[in-house]
Amino acid sequence: DMPIRVALATAAVIATVVSAQAAKRLEVGQSGVLHTTALACPTLEGLQAVLKTAKADFDAGLAKAAAEGCKSYGKGMDIFVVEVPNAYVACIRPKGEKSCVWTTQDRVHAID
């Protein structure tokens, strides 16, 4: 699945750089837009497992992403920030969807 491959590639690169000081931390209730393709997973544990796996073995990370039900969301997608447990990840609800999915905060550009 090409989009997931691309999303995971960018996510894996980001995961190795984790410089949280660059971006302003997201806040619950903000609206935003994805400024790049984002890999997002139904659970935080799933996202963390995928990033950890991909860091060691990219193809295994892809398989893990599929197994965890993660999806690739396209650049420009409107989202709503639902949960922000730390400065690194957030649970975002894509427009038109009922539940939030977990991704890294650096994928999101807050509008308000």
TORKOL-4160 file (C-alpha; in steps of 0.2 Angstrom, whole numbers, padded with zeros to 4 digits, m for minus):
112
<pt num="1" X="0000" Y="0000" Z="0000"/>
<pt num="2" X="0009" Y="0015" Z="m0007"/>
<pt num="3" X="0001" Y="0029" Z="0004"/>
<pt num="4" X="0005" Y="0020" Z="0020"/>
<pt num="5" X="0023" Y="0017" Z="0014"/>
<pt num="6" X="0025" Y="0036" Z="0012"/>
<pt num="7" X="0016" Y="0040" Z="0028"/>
<pt num="8" X="0027" Y="0028" Z="0038"/>
<pt num="9" X="0043" Y="0034" Z="0029"/>
<pt num="10" X="0040" Y="0052" Z="0035"/>
<pt num="11" X="0034" Y="0046" Z="0052"/>
<pt num="12" X="0049" Y="0035" Z="0055"/>
<pt num="13" X="0061" Y="0049" Z="0050"/>
<pt num="14" X="0052" Y="0061" Z="0062"/>
<pt num="15" X="0052" Y="0048" Z="0076"/>
<pt num="16" X="0071" Y="0048" Z="0076"/>
<pt num="17" X="0072" Y="0067" Z="0077"/>
<pt num="18" X="0059" Y="0070" Z="0091"/>
<pt num="19" X="0062" Y="0089" Z="0093"/>
<pt num="20" X="0047" Y="0094" Z="0102"/>
<pt num="21" X="0053" Y="0112" Z="0104"/>
<pt num="22" X="0051" Y="0116" Z="0086"/>
<pt num="23" X="0032" Y="0115" Z="0085"/>
<pt num="24" X="0020" Y="0123" Z="0096"/>
<pt num="25" X="0010" Y="0110" Z="0106"/>
<pt num="26" X="m0007" Y="0107" Z="0100"/>
<pt num="27" X="m0022" Y="0110" Z="0112"/>
<pt num="28" X="m0038" Y="0100" Z="0114"/>
<pt num="29" X="m0052" Y="0108" Z="0104"/>
<pt num="30" X="m0041" Y="0116" Z="0091"/>
<pt num="31" X="m0046" Y="0114" Z="0073"/>
<pt num="32" X="m0031" Y="0110" Z="0061"/>
<pt num="33" X="m0026" Y="0104" Z="0044"/>
<pt num="34" X="m0013" Y="0090" Z="0040"/>
<pt num="35" X="0002" Y="0099" Z="0032"/>
<pt num="36" X="0009" Y="0082" Z="0026"/>
<pt num="37" X="0003" Y="0065" Z="0023"/>
<pt num="38" X="0000" Y="0057" Z="0040"/>
<pt num="39" X="0000" Y="0039" Z="0047"/>
<pt num="40" X="m0013" Y="0038" Z="0060"/>
<pt num="41" X="m0018" Y="0023" Z="0071"/>
<pt num="42" X="m0034" Y="0018" Z="0081"/>
<pt num="43" X="m0024" Y="0017" Z="0097"/>
<pt num="44" X="m0009" Y="0026" Z="0104"/>
<pt num="45" X="m0001" Y="0009" Z="0109"/>
<pt num="46" X="m0003" Y="0004" Z="0090"/>
<pt num="47" X="0005" Y="0020" Z="0084"/>
<pt num="48" X="0020" Y="0018" Z="0096"/>
<pt num="49" X="0022" Y="0000" Z="0092"/>
<pt num="50" X="0022" Y="0004" Z="0073"/>
<pt num="51" X="0035" Y="0018" Z="0075"/>
<pt num="52" X="0046" Y="0008" Z="0086"/>
<pt num="53" X="0045" Y="m0007" Z="0074"/>
<pt num="54" X="0048" Y="0004" Z="0058"/>
<pt num="55" X="0064" Y="0012" Z="0066"/>
<pt num="56" X="0072" Y="m0006" Z="0067"/>
<pt num="57" X="0064" Y="m0013" Z="0051"/>
<pt num="58" X="0054" Y="m0003" Z="0039"/>
<pt num="59" X="0045" Y="m0017" Z="0031"/>
<pt num="60" X="0040" Y="m0025" Z="0047"/>
<pt num="61" X="0034" Y="m0008" Z="0052"/>
<pt num="62" X="0022" Y="m0008" Z="0037"/>
<pt num="63" X="0015" Y="m0025" Z="0042"/>
<pt num="64" X="0013" Y="m0019" Z="0059"/>
<pt num="65" X="0004" Y="m0003" Z="0053"/>
<pt num="66" X="m0008" Y="m0014" Z="0043"/>
<pt num="67" X="m0011" Y="m0026" Z="0058"/>
<pt num="68" X="m0015" Y="m0011" Z="0070"/>
<pt num="69" X="m0027" Y="m0004" Z="0057"/>
<pt num="70" X="m0017" Y="0011" Z="0054"/>
<pt num="71" X="m0022" Y="0022" Z="0039"/>
<pt num="72" X="m0013" Y="0035" Z="0029"/>
<pt num="73" X="m0022" Y="0052" Z="0029"/>
<pt num="74" X="m0018" Y="0065" Z="0015"/>
<pt num="75" X="m0011" Y="0082" Z="0016"/>
<pt num="76" X="m0024" Y="0095" Z="0017"/>
<pt num="77" X="m0037" Y="0085" Z="0027"/>
<pt num="78" X="m0047" Y="0095" Z="0040"/>
<pt num="79" X="m0045" Y="0088" Z="0058"/>
<pt num="80" X="m0051" Y="0092" Z="0076"/>
<pt num="81" X="m0039" Y="0089" Z="0090"/>
<pt num="82" X="m0047" Y="0078" Z="0103"/>
<pt num="83" X="m0033" Y="0072" Z="0115"/>
<pt num="84" X="m0016" Y="0078" Z="0119"/>
<pt num="85" X="m0007" Y="0068" Z="0132"/>
<pt num="86" X="0010" Y="0075" Z="0129"/>
<pt num="87" X="0020" Y="0086" Z="0117"/>
<pt num="88" X="0023" Y="0073" Z="0104"/>
<pt num="89" X="0007" Y="0064" Z="0099"/>
<pt num="90" X="m0011" Y="0069" Z="0098"/>
<pt num="91" X="m0028" Y="0060" Z="0094"/>
<pt num="92" X="m0036" Y="0069" Z="0080"/>
<pt num="93" X="m0053" Y="0067" Z="0072"/>
<pt num="94" X="m0053" Y="0068" Z="0053"/>
<pt num="95" X="m0068" Y="0078" Z="0046"/>
<pt num="96" X="m0082" Y="0066" Z="0043"/>
<pt num="97" X="m0076" Y="0053" Z="0055"/>
<pt num="98" X="m0084" Y="0048" Z="0072"/>
<pt num="99" X="m0068" Y="0043" Z="0082"/>
<pt num="100" X="m0051" Y="0050" Z="0084"/>
<pt num="101" X="m0035" Y="0042" Z="0077"/>
<pt num="102" X="m0017" Y="0044" Z="0084"/>
<pt num="103" X="m0003" Y="0053" Z="0075"/>
<pt num="104" X="0012" Y="0063" Z="0079"/>
<pt num="105" X="0009" Y="0082" Z="0082"/>
<pt num="106" X="0021" Y="0088" Z="0069"/>
<pt num="107" X="0009" Y="0082" Z="0055"/>
<pt num="108" X="m0004" Y="0095" Z="0061"/>
<pt num="109" X="m0005" Y="0113" Z="0058"/>
<pt num="110" X="m0017" Y="0121" Z="0070"/>
<pt num="111" X="m0028" Y="0134" Z="0063"/>
<pt num="112" X="m0035" Y="0142" Z="0079"/>
